[in-house]
Amino acid sequence: MIIPTIDAGLEALLRNGLPLPETLGDVSFESPSGTWSAQLNRITVNLFLFGVGRSSQQPRPATDRVVDGRVQRRQPIPMLELHYLVSAWAGVVRDEHQLLGDALGCLIDTQVLPARHFPVELTAAVQLAIAPYDNTRAKDVWATVGGAIKPSFELVVTTAGDALEFVELAPPVERISAMVAPHPHPDQPRPDRQPDRQLQPDHQPQSRPGS
């Protein structure tokens, strides 16, 4: 449920920061296609999620807890990146530029999305950053959705993935007992062997005559 929670947090941030109350305009996460834009009748800030992947940041470390005397562990949680294409729609170019600039200022000034904007508590901070300009990426996204190219910027959201469940660990090993029989010293006879007996000849050889 991490993506819907991030969407809700971004919408709350923009509505409070622009401001953009529900009576005045919309915050949309729809694909900005030509069909979608033709149906607009209010000013709109669009945040189109076009990419999700694993972040290069280190995962959050494993966490241990004790429940009823038993140790439980939650494995490391990977960090994720969400890439949004942000655009503004107002019908008039000047108004769109004003709205886009306000959205850019609101997001660029917020490095960590405040927890009060989320409907539920998250396990990690949500970092916001404006990606460097990449004309090729923007053209590819607009071409994919089938919409006309508009001024836009890329917002990168970095946070931990959904929290994993705690798993009970096996009891720790307290003692290791050797299960090997003692090995005798090479100079000592083994208890399961009898000492070697010296063989005695059955009879003495007879002397030959004249010897």
C-alpha positions in Angstrom: 0.0 0.0 0.0 3.0 2.3 -0.1 2.2 3.9 -3.5 -1.4 5.0 -2.6 -0.1 6.4 0.7 2.6 8.4 -1.1 0.0 9.7 -3.6 -2.2 10.9 -0.8 0.7 12.6 0.9 1.8 14.5 -2.2 -1.8 15.6 -2.9 -2.1 16.9 0.7 1.2 18.7 0.4 0.3 20.5 -2.8 -3.2 21.4 -1.7 -1.8 23.0 1.4 1.3 24.5 -0.2 -0.1 26.1 -3.3 -2.8 26.4 -2.0 -5.2 24.4 -4.2 -8.5 23.7 -2.3 -10.9 21.1 -3.7 -13.3 23.8 -4.6 -10.8 25.5 -6.9 -8.9 22.7 -8.7 -7.8 19.1 -8.8 -4.7 17.0 -8.1 -4.7 14.1 -10.5 -2.6 11.0 -10.9 -4.1 9.9 -14.2 -2.1 9.4 -17.4 -2.0 12.8 -19.1 -3.2 11.5 -22.4 -5.1 13.5 -25.0 -8.4 11.9 -24.1 -7.9 12.7 -20.4 -6.9 16.4 -21.1 -9.9 16.9 -23.3 -12.2 16.3 -20.4 -10.7 18.8 -18.0 -12.8 21.7 -16.9 -10.8 22.9 -13.9 -7.2 23.8 -13.2 -5.3 20.6 -12.4 -1.8 19.6 -11.2 -1.0 16.2 -12.7 1.5 13.8 -11.1 1.9 10.8 -13.5 3.8 7.9 -11.9 5.8 6.5 -14.8 8.5 4.6 -13.1 9.1 2.6 -9.9 12.4 0.9 -9.0 14.9 0.0 -6.3 16.9 2.9 -4.9 20.7 2.9 -4.7 20.4 3.9 -1.0 21.2 1.2 1.5 18.2 -0.8 2.8 16.9 -0.1 6.3 18.6 -2.5 8.7 17.0 -5.5 10.3 15.0 -4.9 13.5 14.7 -7.2 16.5 12.1 -7.3 19.2 11.2 -9.6 22.1 7.6 -10.9 22.5 6.8 -13.2 25.4 10.5 -13.9 25.9 11.0 -15.0 22.2 13.1 -13.0 19.8 11.5 -11.9 16.6 13.3 -10.3 13.6 12.2 -8.2 10.6 14.5 -8.5 7.6 16.1 -5.4 6.0 13.6 -3.3 4.0 14.8 -2.1 0.6 14.6 1.5 -0.4 12.4 2.4 -3.4 12.2 5.3 -5.9 9.0 6.6 -7.4 9.3 8.8 -10.5 6.5 11.3 -11.3 6.1 13.5 -14.3 4.5 16.7 -12.9 2.6 19.1 -15.2 0.0 21.8 -14.9 -3.3 22.3 -16.8 -5.2 25.5 -16.7 -6.4 26.2 -20.3 -4.3 29.4 -20.6 -0.5 29.0 -21.0 0.3 31.9 -18.6 -1.9 30.4 -15.9 -0.3 27.0 -16.5 3.2 28.4 -16.1 2.1 30.1 -12.9 0.6 26.9 -11.5 3.6 24.8 -12.6 6.0 27.2 -11.0 4.1 27.2 -7.7 4.1 23.4 -7.7 7.8 23.3 -8.4 8.5 25.8 -5.6 6.4 23.8 -3.2 8.1 20.5 -3.9 11.6 21.8 -4.2 11.4 23.4 -0.8 10.2 20.2 0.8 13.1 17.7 1.1 11.1 15.4 3.5 7.4 15.0 3.2 5.8 15.8 6.6 4.2 12.8 8.3 1.0 14.8 9.0 0.2 14.6 5.3 -0.1 10.8 5.2 -3.3 8.9 6.1 -1.3 6.2 7.9 2.0 6.0 9.7 5.0 5.0 7.6 8.1 3.1 8.7 10.6 5.5 7.0 10.9 9.1 5.9 9.7 10.1 2.4 12.4 12.1 0.6 11.6 14.4 -2.3 14.0 15.6 -5.0 13.7 17.3 -8.4 15.5 15.2 -11.0 18.0 16.9 -13.4 16.5 17.9 -16.7 16.4 15.1 -19.2 14.7 16.1 -22.5 14.8 12.6 -23.9 13.1 11.1 -20.9 10.3 13.7 -20.9 9.7 13.2 -24.7 9.6 9.4 -24.2 7.0 9.7 -21.4 4.8 12.1 -23.4 5.0 9.9 -26.5 4.1 6.9 -24.5 0.9 8.4 -23.0 -0.1 9.9 -26.4 -0.4 13.5 -25.1 1.0 16.7 -26.4 4.3 17.8 -24.9 3.9 20.3 -22.2 6.3 22.0 -19.7 6.9 19.5 -16.9 9.5 18.3 -14.4 10.4 15.0 -12.8 9.8 14.4 -9.1 11.8 11.6 -7.5 10.3 10.2 -4.2 12.5 7.9 -2.2 11.3 5.8 0.8 11.4 2.3 2.3 9.2 -0.4 0.8 6.3 -1.9 2.7 7.3 -3.2 6.1 7.9 -6.9 6.3 6.4 -9.2 9.0 8.4 -10.1 12.1 9.5 -13.7 12.1 10.3 -15.6 15.3 13.9 -16.7 15.5 15.1 -20.2 16.6 16.4 -20.4 20.2 20.1 -19.6 20.4 22.5 -22.5 20.8 23.8 -22.5 24.4 26.1 -25.6 24.4 27.7 -27.9 21.9 28.6 -31.4 23.2 31.2 -33.5 21.4 29.8 -36.9 20.3 33.2 -38.4 19.3 34.9 -41.2 21.2 38.3 -40.2 22.8 41.2 -41.0 20.5 44.0 -42.9 22.3 47.6 -41.7 22.2 49.7 -43.6 19.6 52.0 -45.0 22.3 49.1 -46.5 24.3 47.4 -49.7 23.3 43.8 -49.4 22.2 41.4 -51.0 24.8 39.7 -53.1 22.1 42.9 -54.7 20.9 45.0 -57.4 22.5 48.7 -57.0 22.6 50.5 -58.8 19.8 52.0 -62.1 20.9 55.5 -63.1 19.7 55.2 -66.3 17.6 57.2 -69.2 18.9 58.5 -72.0 16.6 56.6 -75.3 16.9 59.9 -77.3 17.1 63.6 -76.8 17.0 65.4 -77.8 13.8 67.3 -81.1 14.2 71.0 -81.1 13.8 72.3 -82.9 10.8 74.9 -85.7 11.2 78.4 -84.4 11.1 77.5 -80.9 11.9 
